[in-house]
Amino acid sequence: MTVRFRRAGVDDMADIVELSAILFQEDAGERDPTVNLRWPEDEGREYFAGLVDGESSVCLLAEIGGDVVGYLAGRLREGTSLRPGKTAELESMCVREKHRGRGVGEVLIEEFFAWAGARGAERATVTAYAANERAIRLYERRGFRPGACRWRGG
């Protein structure tokens, strides 16, 4: 299995929206009754198109044999007087079920760290539902800790 990783473009919106819809159904659908589960279909195309074209945002794709099997969306946030320094925020990520547990998500996260680090990010954050133990284990393997940022560098 050879996985290819690349930055998404506007031509990839159908795949990104489909994966986002899967994420919403599996994650929020099981854990948060207040979330509009139709959001990816209703507003996702416009939202993700803004991310792929943004200077401080990115959508990354994982492909196997030309098929998109995962995505990660994130952005950079400028520092504040409270927390100076640029932060990379991993907003959402989904890998198709049959490709989970094979390291695809871990490499997407590392690709995101590389993108963010090249743009001056000093730390990274991610939010996950406390009940999503599988996601939390993945994020912890990549250096995230509950209630804290993953610090990059020294």
C-alpha positions as CSV (number, residue, x, y, z in Angstrom):
1,M,0.0,0.0,0.0
2,T,1.6,3.2,-1.2
3,V,0.0,6.4,0.3
4,R,0.6,9.7,-1.4
5,F,0.0,12.9,0.5
6,R,-0.7,16.2,-1.2
7,R,-2.3,19.6,-0.6
8,A,-5.9,19.7,-1.8
9,G,-7.2,22.1,-4.4
10,V,-10.7,23.3,-5.4
11,D,-11.1,20.3,-7.6
12,D,-11.0,18.1,-4.5
13,M,-14.1,19.6,-2.8
14,A,-16.4,16.5,-3.4
15,D,-13.9,14.2,-1.6
16,I,-13.3,16.6,1.3
17,V,-17.0,17.2,1.8
18,E,-17.7,13.5,1.7
19,L,-15.0,12.8,4.3
20,S,-16.2,15.7,6.4
21,A,-19.7,14.2,6.3
22,I,-18.4,10.8,7.5
23,L,-16.6,12.6,10.3
24,F,-19.7,14.5,11.4
25,Q,-21.8,11.3,11.3
26,E,-19.3,9.2,13.2
27,D,-18.0,11.7,15.7
28,A,-20.6,14.4,16.4
29,G,-23.5,12.0,15.4
30,E,-22.5,9.7,18.2
31,R,-21.4,12.3,20.8
32,D,-23.1,15.7,20.3
33,P,-26.8,16.0,19.6
34,T,-26.5,19.8,19.3
35,V,-24.4,19.6,16.0
36,N,-26.1,20.1,12.7
37,L,-25.0,16.8,11.0
38,R,-26.0,18.3,7.6
39,W,-23.4,21.0,7.8
40,P,-20.8,19.4,5.5
41,E,-23.4,19.0,2.7
42,D,-25.0,22.4,3.3
43,E,-22.0,24.6,3.9
44,G,-18.8,22.5,3.7
45,R,-18.0,23.1,0.0
46,E,-17.8,26.9,0.6
47,Y,-16.0,26.5,3.9
48,F,-13.3,24.1,2.6
49,A,-12.9,26.0,-0.6
50,G,-11.8,29.0,1.6
51,L,-9.3,26.8,3.4
52,V,-7.7,25.4,0.2
53,D,-7.3,28.9,-1.2
54,G,-6.3,30.6,2.1
55,E,-2.7,31.8,2.8
56,S,-2.9,30.7,6.5
57,S,-5.0,27.5,6.0
58,V,-4.6,24.1,4.4
59,C,-6.4,20.9,3.5
60,L,-4.2,17.9,3.0
61,L,-5.2,14.7,1.3
62,A,-4.1,11.1,1.6
63,E,-4.5,9.0,-1.6
64,I,-4.0,5.3,-2.3
65,G,-4.1,4.3,-6.0
66,G,-5.6,7.7,-6.9
67,D,-8.5,7.3,-4.4
68,V,-8.7,9.9,-1.6
69,V,-8.7,7.9,1.7
70,G,-8.3,10.8,4.2
71,Y,-8.1,14.5,4.7
72,L,-6.9,17.0,7.3
73,A,-8.0,20.6,7.5
74,G,-6.2,23.2,9.6
75,R,-5.2,26.8,9.9
76,L,-2.7,29.1,11.5
77,R,-3.8,31.5,14.2
78,E,-1.8,34.6,15.1
79,G,-0.7,35.0,18.7
80,T,-2.4,37.2,21.2
81,S,-1.1,39.3,24.1
82,L,-2.2,36.4,26.4
83,R,-0.6,33.7,24.2
84,P,2.0,35.2,21.9
85,G,3.3,33.1,19.0
86,K,1.6,31.5,16.0
87,T,-0.5,28.4,16.7
88,A,-1.4,25.7,14.2
89,E,-5.0,24.5,14.8
90,L,-5.9,21.1,13.4
91,E,-9.6,21.7,12.8
92,S,-10.7,18.3,11.4
93,M,-9.4,15.0,10.1
94,C,-11.0,11.8,8.8
95,V,-9.6,8.6,7.3
96,R,-11.9,6.1,5.7
97,E,-12.7,3.2,8.0
98,K,-10.9,0.5,6.0
99,H,-7.7,2.5,6.0
100,R,-7.6,3.3,9.7
101,G,-4.9,1.9,11.9
102,R,-2.4,1.9,9.1
103,G,-0.6,5.2,9.9
104,V,-2.4,7.4,7.4
105,G,-3.7,9.7,10.1
106,E,-0.3,10.0,11.8
107,V,1.4,11.0,8.5
108,L,-1.4,13.5,7.8
109,I,-0.6,15.1,11.2
110,E,3.1,15.1,10.5
111,E,2.5,16.7,7.1
112,F,0.4,19.3,8.9
113,F,3.2,20.0,11.4
114,A,5.7,20.4,8.5
115,W,3.4,22.8,6.7
116,A,2.7,24.8,9.9
117,G,6.4,24.8,11.0
118,A,7.4,26.2,7.6
119,R,5.1,29.1,8.3
120,G,6.4,29.9,11.7
121,A,4.0,28.0,14.0
122,E,5.4,27.5,17.5
123,R,2.7,25.1,18.7
124,A,-0.3,23.1,17.6
125,T,-3.7,22.4,19.0
126,V,-6.5,20.0,18.3
127,T,-9.9,19.4,19.9
128,A,-11.5,16.0,20.2
129,Y,-14.6,14.7,22.0
130,A,-13.5,13.1,25.3
131,A,-15.4,10.0,24.4
132,N,-13.5,9.5,21.2
133,E,-10.7,7.4,22.7
134,R,-9.3,6.3,19.3
135,A,-8.8,9.8,18.2
136,I,-7.3,10.8,21.5
137,R,-4.8,7.9,21.3
138,L,-3.8,9.0,17.8
139,Y,-3.3,12.6,18.9
140,E,-1.3,11.6,22.0
141,R,1.0,9.4,19.8
142,R,1.7,12.6,17.8
143,G,2.6,14.6,21.0
144,F,-0.7,16.2,21.9
145,R,-1.8,16.2,25.6
146,P,-5.2,16.8,27.1
147,G,-5.7,20.5,27.9
148,A,-2.4,21.5,26.4
149,C,-0.8,22.5,23.1
150,R,1.8,20.3,21.4
151,W,4.9,22.5,21.6
152,R,7.3,22.5,18.6
153,G,10.9,23.1,18.8
154,G,13.0,23.5,22.0
